[in-house]
Amino acid sequence: MNFLFILNDPPYGTERSYNGLRLAGSLARDTAHEVKVFLIGEGATCAHRNQKLPQGHYNIEIMLKSVLKYGGEVGVCASCMDARGITDTELVEGTHRSSLEQLTSWTADAHQVLVF
């Protein structure tokens, strides 16, 4: 089954992106599923590399890397990146600059679309 996660919220300050990535990571570990994550709006900031947090706090960068490790794909809205001054070289390794066209394609191909 194909799952698409659309994350709208920043990495910290709310727990929506955290909860979305918890579920995405769990599904990605099951090889029967294909998982794609699209970061849009403030969600684009989730893909900013080198996040430094207090010990014991969850780390969204590590959670994205886990989704990627298990074969998931992570796209980041290009216009959202540009609006926030995020360059391609600042993205978490394995994530990529994406587009509305790719989101459209991923949505059409998904069996389930989950929006956080």
CNS distance restraints for C-alpha pairs under 8 A (distance, minus, plus):
assign (resid   1 and name CA) (resid  32 and name CA) 6.69 0.50 0.50
assign (resid   1 and name CA) (resid  33 and name CA) 4.87 0.50 0.50
assign (resid   1 and name CA) (resid  34 and name CA) 6.26 0.50 0.50
assign (resid   1 and name CA) (resid 110 and name CA) 7.89 0.50 0.50
assign (resid   1 and name CA) (resid 111 and name CA) 6.26 0.50 0.50
assign (resid   2 and name CA) (resid  33 and name CA) 5.75 0.50 0.50
assign (resid   2 and name CA) (resid  34 and name CA) 4.64 0.50 0.50
assign (resid   2 and name CA) (resid  35 and name CA) 6.06 0.50 0.50
assign (resid   2 and name CA) (resid  36 and name CA) 7.96 0.50 0.50
assign (resid   2 and name CA) (resid 109 and name CA) 7.39 0.50 0.50
assign (resid   2 and name CA) (resid 110 and name CA) 4.96 0.50 0.50
assign (resid   2 and name CA) (resid 111 and name CA) 5.21 0.50 0.50
assign (resid   2 and name CA) (resid 112 and name CA) 6.59 0.50 0.50
assign (resid   3 and name CA) (resid  33 and name CA) 7.27 0.50 0.50
assign (resid   3 and name CA) (resid  34 and name CA) 6.10 0.50 0.50
assign (resid   3 and name CA) (resid  35 and name CA) 4.96 0.50 0.50
assign (resid   3 and name CA) (resid  36 and name CA) 6.29 0.50 0.50
assign (resid   3 and name CA) (resid 110 and name CA) 5.49 0.50 0.50
assign (resid   3 and name CA) (resid 111 and name CA) 6.07 0.50 0.50
assign (resid   3 and name CA) (resid 112 and name CA) 4.99 0.50 0.50
assign (resid   3 and name CA) (resid 113 and name CA) 5.99 0.50 0.50
assign (resid   3 and name CA) (resid 114 and name CA) 7.56 0.50 0.50
assign (resid   4 and name CA) (resid  35 and name CA) 6.04 0.50 0.50
assign (resid   4 and name CA) (resid  36 and name CA) 4.87 0.50 0.50
assign (resid   4 and name CA) (resid  37 and name CA) 5.79 0.50 0.50
assign (resid   4 and name CA) (resid  38 and name CA) 7.46 0.50 0.50
assign (resid   4 and name CA) (resid 106 and name CA) 6.94 0.50 0.50
assign (resid   4 and name CA) (resid 107 and name CA) 6.80 0.50 0.50
assign (resid   4 and name CA) (resid 110 and name CA) 5.97 0.50 0.50
assign (resid   4 and name CA) (resid 112 and name CA) 6.29 0.50 0.50
assign (resid   4 and name CA) (resid 113 and name CA) 4.76 0.50 0.50
assign (resid   4 and name CA) (resid 114 and name CA) 6.17 0.50 0.50
assign (resid   5 and name CA) (resid  20 and name CA) 7.02 0.50 0.50
assign (resid   5 and name CA) (resid  24 and name CA) 7.15 0.50 0.50
assign (resid   5 and name CA) (resid  35 and name CA) 7.69 0.50 0.50
assign (resid   5 and name CA) (resid  36 and name CA) 6.21 0.50 0.50
assign (resid   5 and name CA) (resid  37 and name CA) 4.65 0.50 0.50
assign (resid   5 and name CA) (resid  38 and name CA) 6.15 0.50 0.50
assign (resid   5 and name CA) (resid 113 and name CA) 5.97 0.50 0.50
assign (resid   5 and name CA) (resid 114 and name CA) 4.87 0.50 0.50
assign (resid   5 and name CA) (resid 115 and name CA) 5.83 0.50 0.50
assign (resid   5 and name CA) (resid 116 and name CA) 7.41 0.50 0.50
assign (resid   6 and name CA) (resid  37 and name CA) 5.93 0.50 0.50
assign (resid   6 and name CA) (resid  38 and name CA) 4.87 0.50 0.50
assign (resid   6 and name CA) (resid  39 and name CA) 6.03 0.50 0.50
assign (resid   6 and name CA) (resid  40 and name CA) 7.13 0.50 0.50
assign (resid   6 and name CA) (resid 113 and name CA) 7.47 0.50 0.50
assign (resid   6 and name CA) (resid 114 and name CA) 6.25 0.50 0.50
assign (resid   6 and name CA) (resid 115 and name CA) 4.73 0.50 0.50
assign (resid   6 and name CA) (resid 116 and name CA) 6.14 0.50 0.50
assign (resid   7 and name CA) (resid  16 and name CA) 7.69 0.50 0.50
assign (resid   7 and name CA) (resid  17 and name CA) 5.82 0.50 0.50
assign (resid   7 and name CA) (resid  20 and name CA) 7.13 0.50 0.50
assign (resid   7 and name CA) (resid  37 and name CA) 7.35 0.50 0.50
assign (resid   7 and name CA) (resid  38 and name CA) 6.28 0.50 0.50
assign (resid   7 and name CA) (resid  39 and name CA) 5.03 0.50 0.50
assign (resid   7 and name CA) (resid  40 and name CA) 6.20 0.50 0.50
assign (resid   7 and name CA) (resid  43 and name CA) 5.36 0.50 0.50
assign (resid   7 and name CA) (resid 115 and name CA) 6.10 0.50 0.50
assign (resid   7 and name CA) (resid 116 and name CA) 4.92 0.50 0.50
assign (resid   8 and name CA) (resid  17 and name CA) 7.41 0.50 0.50
assign (resid   8 and name CA) (resid  39 and name CA) 6.36 0.50 0.50
assign (resid   8 and name CA) (resid  40 and name CA) 5.23 0.50 0.50
assign (resid   8 and name CA) (resid  41 and name CA) 5.41 0.50 0.50
assign (resid   8 and name CA) (resid  42 and name CA) 5.74 0.50 0.50
assign (resid   8 and name CA) (resid  43 and name CA) 4.38 0.50 0.50
assign (resid   8 and name CA) (resid  44 and name CA) 7.66 0.50 0.50
assign (resid   8 and name CA) (resid 115 and name CA) 7.70 0.50 0.50
assign (resid   8 and name CA) (resid 116 and name CA) 6.14 0.50 0.50
assign (resid   9 and name CA) (resid  14 and name CA) 7.24 0.50 0.50
assign (resid   9 and name CA) (resid  16 and name CA) 6.49 0.50 0.50
assign (resid   9 and name CA) (resid  17 and name CA) 5.89 0.50 0.50
assign (resid   9 and name CA) (resid  41 and name CA) 7.15 0.50 0.50
assign (resid   9 and name CA) (resid  42 and name CA) 5.14 0.50 0.50
assign (resid   9 and name CA) (resid  43 and name CA) 4.52 0.50 0.50
assign (resid   9 and name CA) (resid 116 and name CA) 7.21 0.50 0.50
assign (resid  10 and name CA) (resid  14 and name CA) 7.31 0.50 0.50
assign (resid  10 and name CA) (resid  17 and name CA) 6.87 0.50 0.50
assign (resid  10 and name CA) (resid  42 and name CA) 4.81 0.50 0.50
assign (resid  10 and name CA) (resid  43 and name CA) 4.72 0.50 0.50
assign (resid  10 and name CA) (resid  44 and name CA) 7.30 0.50 0.50
assign (resid  10 and name CA) (resid  45 and name CA) 5.92 0.50 0.50
assign (resid  10 and name CA) (resid  46 and name CA) 6.02 0.50 0.50
assign (resid  11 and name CA) (resid  15 and name CA) 7.77 0.50 0.50
assign (resid  11 and name CA) (resid  17 and name CA) 5.94 0.50 0.50
assign (resid  11 and name CA) (resid  18 and name CA) 6.94 0.50 0.50
assign (resid  11 and name CA) (resid  43 and name CA) 6.77 0.50 0.50
assign (resid  11 and name CA) (resid  45 and name CA) 6.65 0.50 0.50
assign (resid  11 and name CA) (resid  46 and name CA) 4.80 0.50 0.50
assign (resid  11 and name CA) (resid  60 and name CA) 6.09 0.50 0.50
assign (resid  12 and name CA) (resid  17 and name CA) 7.99 0.50 0.50
assign (resid  15 and name CA) (resid  19 and name CA) 5.97 0.50 0.50
assign (resid  16 and name CA) (resid  20 and name CA) 6.03 0.50 0.50
assign (resid  16 and name CA) (resid 116 and name CA) 5.48 0.50 0.50
assign (resid  17 and name CA) (resid  21 and name CA) 6.04 0.50 0.50
assign (resid  17 and name CA) (resid  43 and name CA) 7.33 0.50 0.50
assign (resid  17 and name CA) (resid  46 and name CA) 7.94 0.50 0.50
assign (resid  17 and name CA) (resid  60 and name CA) 7.98 0.50 0.50
assign (resid  17 and name CA) (resid 116 and name CA) 6.30 0.50 0.50
assign (resid  18 and name CA) (resid  22 and name CA) 6.13 0.50 0.50
assign (resid  18 and name CA) (resid  60 and name CA) 6.65 0.50 0.50
assign (resid  19 and name CA) (resid  23 and name CA) 6.43 0.50 0.50
assign (resid  20 and name CA) (resid  24 and name CA) 6.12 0.50 0.50
assign (resid  20 and name CA) (resid 115 and name CA) 7.97 0.50 0.50
assign (resid  20 and name CA) (resid 116 and name CA) 6.05 0.50 0.50
assign (resid  21 and name CA) (resid  25 and name CA) 5.78 0.50 0.50
assign (resid  21 and name CA) (resid  60 and name CA) 7.89 0.50 0.50
assign (resid  21 and name CA) (resid  63 and name CA) 6.40 0.50 0.50
assign (resid  21 and name CA) (resid  64 and name CA) 7.06 0.50 0.50
assign (resid  21 and name CA) (resid  67 and name CA) 7.77 0.50 0.50
assign (resid  22 and name CA) (resid  26 and name CA) 6.27 0.50 0.50
assign (resid  22 and name CA) (resid  63 and name CA) 7.39 0.50 0.50
assign (resid  23 and name CA) (resid  27 and name CA) 6.19 0.50 0.50
assign (resid  24 and name CA) (resid  28 and name CA) 6.00 0.50 0.50
assign (resid  24 and name CA) (resid  35 and name CA) 6.64 0.50 0.50
assign (resid  24 and name CA) (resid  37 and name CA) 7.75 0.50 0.50
assign (resid  24 and name CA) (resid  67 and name CA) 6.67 0.50 0.50
assign (resid  25 and name CA) (resid  29 and name CA) 6.37 0.50 0.50
assign (resid  25 and name CA) (resid  63 and name CA) 7.17 0.50 0.50
assign (resid  25 and name CA) (resid  64 and name CA) 7.96 0.50 0.50
assign (resid  25 and name CA) (resid  66 and name CA) 6.28 0.50 0.50
assign (resid  25 and name CA) (resid  67 and name CA) 4.87 0.50 0.50
assign (resid  25 and name CA) (resid  70 and name CA) 7.92 0.50 0.50
assign (resid  26 and name CA) (resid  30 and name CA) 7.14 0.50 0.50
assign (resid  27 and name CA) (resid  33 and name CA) 6.42 0.50 0.50
assign (resid  27 and name CA) (resid  34 and name CA) 7.96 0.50 0.50
assign (resid  27 and name CA) (resid  35 and name CA) 7.05 0.50 0.50
assign (resid  28 and name CA) (resid  33 and name CA) 6.35 0.50 0.50
assign (resid  28 and name CA) (resid  34 and name CA) 6.62 0.50 0.50
assign (resid  28 and name CA) (resid  35 and name CA) 5.74 0.50 0.50
assign (resid  28 and name CA) (resid  67 and name CA) 5.95 0.50 0.50
assign (resid  28 and name CA) (resid  70 and name CA) 5.53 0.50 0.50
assign (resid  28 and name CA) (resid  71 and name CA) 6.76 0.50 0.50
assign (resid  28 and name CA) (resid  72 and name CA) 6.11 0.50 0.50
assign (resid  29 and name CA) (resid  67 and name CA) 7.88 0.50 0.50
assign (resid  29 and name CA) (resid  70 and name CA) 5.62 0.50 0.50
assign (resid  34 and name CA) (resid  71 and name CA) 7.60 0.50 0.50
assign (resid  34 and name CA) (resid  72 and name CA) 6.57 0.50 0.50
assign (resid  35 and name CA) (resid  67 and name CA) 7.82 0.50 0.50
assign (resid  35 and name CA) (resid  71 and name CA) 7.59 0.50 0.50
assign (resid  35 and name CA) (resid  72 and name CA) 4.84 0.50 0.50
assign (resid  35 and name CA) (resid  73 and name CA) 6.56 0.50 0.50
assign (resid  36 and name CA) (resid  72 and name CA) 5.52 0.50 0.50
assign (resid  36 and name CA) (resid  73 and name CA) 4.73 0.50 0.50
assign (resid  36 and name CA) (resid  74 and name CA) 5.85 0.50 0.50
assign (resid  36 and name CA) (resid  75 and name CA) 7.83 0.50 0.50
assign (resid  36 and name CA) (resid 106 and name CA) 7.67 0.50 0.50
assign (resid  37 and name CA) (resid  72 and name CA) 7.60 0.50 0.50
assign (resid  37 and name CA) (resid  73 and name CA) 6.19 0.50 0.50
assign (resid  37 and name CA) (resid  74 and name CA) 4.70 0.50 0.50
assign (resid  37 and name CA) (resid  75 and name CA) 6.29 0.50 0.50
assign (resid  38 and name CA) (resid  74 and name CA) 5.82 0.50 0.50
assign (resid  38 and name CA) (resid  75 and name CA) 4.84 0.50 0.50
assign (resid  38 and name CA) (resid  76 and name CA) 5.81 0.50 0.50
assign (resid  38 and name CA) (resid  77 and name CA) 7.30 0.50 0.50
assign (resid  38 and name CA) (resid 103 and name CA) 7.01 0.50 0.50
assign (resid  39 and name CA) (resid  43 and name CA) 4.80 0.50 0.50
assign (resid  39 and name CA) (resid  44 and name CA) 4.79 0.50 0.50
assign (resid  39 and name CA) (resid  46 and name CA) 7.35 0.50 0.50
assign (resid  39 and name CA) (resid  47 and name CA) 7.79 0.50 0.50
assign (resid  39 and name CA) (resid  74 and name CA) 7.54 0.50 0.50
assign (resid  39 and name CA) (resid  75 and name CA) 6.26 0.50 0.50
assign (resid  39 and name CA) (resid  76 and name CA) 4.77 0.50 0.50
assign (resid  39 and name CA) (resid  77 and name CA) 6.11 0.50 0.50
assign (resid  40 and name CA) (resid  44 and name CA) 5.15 0.50 0.50
assign (resid  40 and name CA) (resid  76 and name CA) 6.40 0.50 0.50
assign (resid  40 and name CA) (resid  77 and name CA) 5.25 0.50 0.50
assign (resid  40 and name CA) (resid  80 and name CA) 6.31 0.50 0.50
assign (resid  41 and name CA) (resid  77 and name CA) 7.56 0.50 0.50
assign (resid  41 and name CA) (resid  80 and name CA) 5.47 0.50 0.50
assign (resid  42 and name CA) (resid  46 and name CA) 7.82 0.50 0.50
assign (resid  42 and name CA) (resid  80 and name CA) 7.50 0.50 0.50
assign (resid  43 and name CA) (resid  47 and name CA) 7.92 0.50 0.50
assign (resid  44 and name CA) (resid  48 and name CA) 7.69 0.50 0.50
assign (resid  44 and name CA) (resid  76 and name CA) 5.68 0.50 0.50
assign (resid  44 and name CA) (resid  77 and name CA) 6.52 0.50 0.50
assign (resid  44 and name CA) (resid  80 and name CA) 6.32 0.50 0.50
assign (resid  44 and name CA) (resid  81 and name CA) 6.11 0.50 0.50
assign (resid  45 and name CA) (resid  81 and name CA) 7.64 0.50 0.50
assign (resid  45 and name CA) (resid  84 and name CA) 7.89 0.50 0.50
assign (resid  45 and name CA) (resid  86 and name CA) 7.85 0.50 0.50
assign (resid  46 and name CA) (resid  60 and name CA) 6.36 0.50 0.50
assign (resid  46 and name CA) (resid  61 and name CA) 6.87 0.50 0.50
assign (resid  47 and name CA) (resid  61 and name CA) 6.52 0.50 0.50
assign (resid  47 and name CA) (resid  64 and name CA) 7.60 0.50 0.50
assign (resid  47 and name CA) (resid  76 and name CA) 7.34 0.50 0.50
assign (resid  47 and name CA) (resid  91 and name CA) 5.36 0.50 0.50
assign (resid  47 and name CA) (resid  92 and name CA) 5.28 0.50 0.50
assign (resid  47 and name CA) (resid  95 and name CA) 7.13 0.50 0.50
assign (resid  48 and name CA) (resid  61 and name CA) 7.44 0.50 0.50
assign (resid  48 and name CA) (resid  86 and name CA) 7.39 0.50 0.50
assign (resid  48 and name CA) (resid  90 and name CA) 5.76 0.50 0.50
assign (resid  48 and name CA) (resid  91 and name CA) 4.89 0.50 0.50
assign (resid  48 and name CA) (resid  92 and name CA) 5.79 0.50 0.50
assign (resid  49 and name CA) (resid  61 and name CA) 6.58 0.50 0.50
assign (resid  49 and name CA) (resid  90 and name CA) 5.69 0.50 0.50
assign (resid  49 and name CA) (resid  91 and name CA) 5.25 0.50 0.50
assign (resid  49 and name CA) (resid  92 and name CA) 4.45 0.50 0.50
assign (resid  49 and name CA) (resid  93 and name CA) 7.56 0.50 0.50
assign (resid  50 and name CA) (resid  61 and name CA) 7.59 0.50 0.50
assign (resid  50 and name CA) (resid  92 and name CA) 7.71 0.50 0.50
assign (resid  51 and name CA) (resid  59 and name CA) 7.27 0.50 0.50
assign (resid  51 and name CA) (resid  60 and name CA) 7.96 0.50 0.50
assign (resid  51 and name CA) (resid  61 and name CA) 6.55 0.50 0.50
assign (resid  53 and name CA) (resid  57 and name CA) 6.36 0.50 0.50
assign (resid  53 and name CA) (resid  58 and name CA) 7.87 0.50 0.50
assign (resid  53 and name CA) (resid  59 and name CA) 6.99 0.50 0.50
assign (resid  59 and name CA) (resid  63 and name CA) 6.48 0.50 0.50
assign (resid  60 and name CA) (resid  64 and name CA) 6.17 0.50 0.50
assign (resid  61 and name CA) (resid  65 and name CA) 6.29 0.50 0.50
assign (resid  61 and name CA) (resid  92 and name CA) 6.72 0.50 0.50
assign (resid  62 and name CA) (resid  66 and name CA) 6.26 0.50 0.50
assign (resid  63 and name CA) (resid  67 and name CA) 6.56 0.50 0.50
assign (resid  64 and name CA) (resid  68 and name CA) 6.37 0.50 0.50
assign (resid  64 and name CA) (resid  74 and name CA) 7.72 0.50 0.50
assign (resid  64 and name CA) (resid  92 and name CA) 7.94 0.50 0.50
assign (resid  65 and name CA) (resid  69 and name CA) 5.95 0.50 0.50
assign (resid  65 and name CA) (resid  92 and name CA) 7.72 0.50 0.50
assign (resid  65 and name CA) (resid  93 and name CA) 7.79 0.50 0.50
assign (resid  65 and name CA) (resid  94 and name CA) 7.58 0.50 0.50
assign (resid  66 and name CA) (resid  70 and name CA) 6.48 0.50 0.50
assign (resid  67 and name CA) (resid  71 and name CA) 6.73 0.50 0.50
assign (resid  67 and name CA) (resid  72 and name CA) 5.12 0.50 0.50
assign (resid  67 and name CA) (resid  73 and name CA) 7.36 0.50 0.50
assign (resid  68 and name CA) (resid  72 and name CA) 4.63 0.50 0.50
assign (resid  68 and name CA) (resid  73 and name CA) 5.92 0.50 0.50
assign (resid  68 and name CA) (resid  74 and name CA) 7.27 0.50 0.50
assign (resid  68 and name CA) (resid  94 and name CA) 6.79 0.50 0.50
assign (resid  73 and name CA) (resid  94 and name CA) 7.97 0.50 0.50
assign (resid  73 and name CA) (resid  95 and name CA) 7.11 0.50 0.50
assign (resid  74 and name CA) (resid  94 and name CA) 7.48 0.50 0.50
assign (resid  74 and name CA) (resid  95 and name CA) 4.96 0.50 0.50
assign (resid  74 and name CA) (resid  96 and name CA) 6.57 0.50 0.50
assign (resid  75 and name CA) (resid  95 and name CA) 5.85 0.50 0.50
assign (resid  75 and name CA) (resid  96 and name CA) 5.11 0.50 0.50
assign (resid  75 and name CA) (resid  97 and name CA) 5.94 0.50 0.50
assign (resid  75 and name CA) (resid  98 and name CA) 5.10 0.50 0.50
assign (resid  75 and name CA) (resid  99 and name CA) 7.96 0.50 0.50
assign (resid  76 and name CA) (resid  80 and name CA) 7.81 0.50 0.50
assign (resid  76 and name CA) (resid  81 and name CA) 7.23 0.50 0.50
assign (resid  76 and name CA) (resid  95 and name CA) 7.14 0.50 0.50
assign (resid  76 and name CA) (resid  96 and name CA) 5.96 0.50 0.50
assign (resid  76 and name CA) (resid  97 and name CA) 4.98 0.50 0.50
assign (resid  76 and name CA) (resid  98 and name CA) 5.10 0.50 0.50
assign (resid  76 and name CA) (resid  99 and name CA) 7.52 0.50 0.50
assign (resid  77 and name CA) (resid  81 and name CA) 6.18 0.50 0.50
assign (resid  77 and name CA) (resid  97 and name CA) 6.22 0.50 0.50
assign (resid  77 and name CA) (resid  98 and name CA) 5.06 0.50 0.50
assign (resid  77 and name CA) (resid  99 and name CA) 5.40 0.50 0.50
assign (resid  77 and name CA) (resid 100 and name CA) 7.11 0.50 0.50
assign (resid  78 and name CA) (resid  82 and name CA) 6.19 0.50 0.50
assign (resid  78 and name CA) (resid  97 and name CA) 5.35 0.50 0.50
assign (resid  78 and name CA) (resid  98 and name CA) 5.46 0.50 0.50
assign (resid  78 and name CA) (resid  99 and name CA) 5.82 0.50 0.50
assign (resid  79 and name CA) (resid  83 and name CA) 6.10 0.50 0.50
assign (resid  79 and name CA) (resid  99 and name CA) 7.79 0.50 0.50
assign (resid  80 and name CA) (resid  84 and name CA) 6.35 0.50 0.50
assign (resid  81 and name CA) (resid  85 and name CA) 6.07 0.50 0.50
assign (resid  81 and name CA) (resid  86 and name CA) 4.88 0.50 0.50
assign (resid  81 and name CA) (resid  87 and name CA) 6.92 0.50 0.50
assign (resid  81 and name CA) (resid  97 and name CA) 7.99 0.50 0.50
assign (resid  82 and name CA) (resid  86 and name CA) 5.92 0.50 0.50
assign (resid  82 and name CA) (resid  87 and name CA) 7.25 0.50 0.50
assign (resid  86 and name CA) (resid  90 and name CA) 6.31 0.50 0.50
assign (resid  86 and name CA) (resid  91 and name CA) 7.59 0.50 0.50
assign (resid  87 and name CA) (resid  91 and name CA) 7.01 0.50 0.50
assign (resid  88 and name CA) (resid  96 and name CA) 7.37 0.50 0.50
assign (resid  88 and name CA) (resid  97 and name CA) 6.62 0.50 0.50
assign (resid  91 and name CA) (resid  95 and name CA) 6.49 0.50 0.50
assign (resid  91 and name CA) (resid  96 and name CA) 7.26 0.50 0.50
assign (resid  98 and name CA) (resid 102 and name CA) 6.47 0.50 0.50
assign (resid  98 and name CA) (resid 103 and name CA) 7.87 0.50 0.50
assign (resid  99 and name CA) (resid 103 and name CA) 6.42 0.50 0.50
assign (resid 100 and name CA) (resid 104 and name CA) 6.03 0.50 0.50
assign (resid 101 and name CA) (resid 105 and name CA) 6.29 0.50 0.50
assign (resid 102 and name CA) (resid 106 and name CA) 6.06 0.50 0.50
assign (resid 103 and name CA) (resid 107 and name CA) 5.98 0.50 0.50
assign (resid 104 and name CA) (resid 108 and name CA) 6.24 0.50 0.50
assign (resid 105 and name CA) (resid 109 and name CA) 6.25 0.50 0.50
assign (resid 106 and name CA) (resid 110 and name CA) 6.04 0.50 0.50
assign (resid 107 and name CA) (resid 113 and name CA) 6.85 0.50 0.50
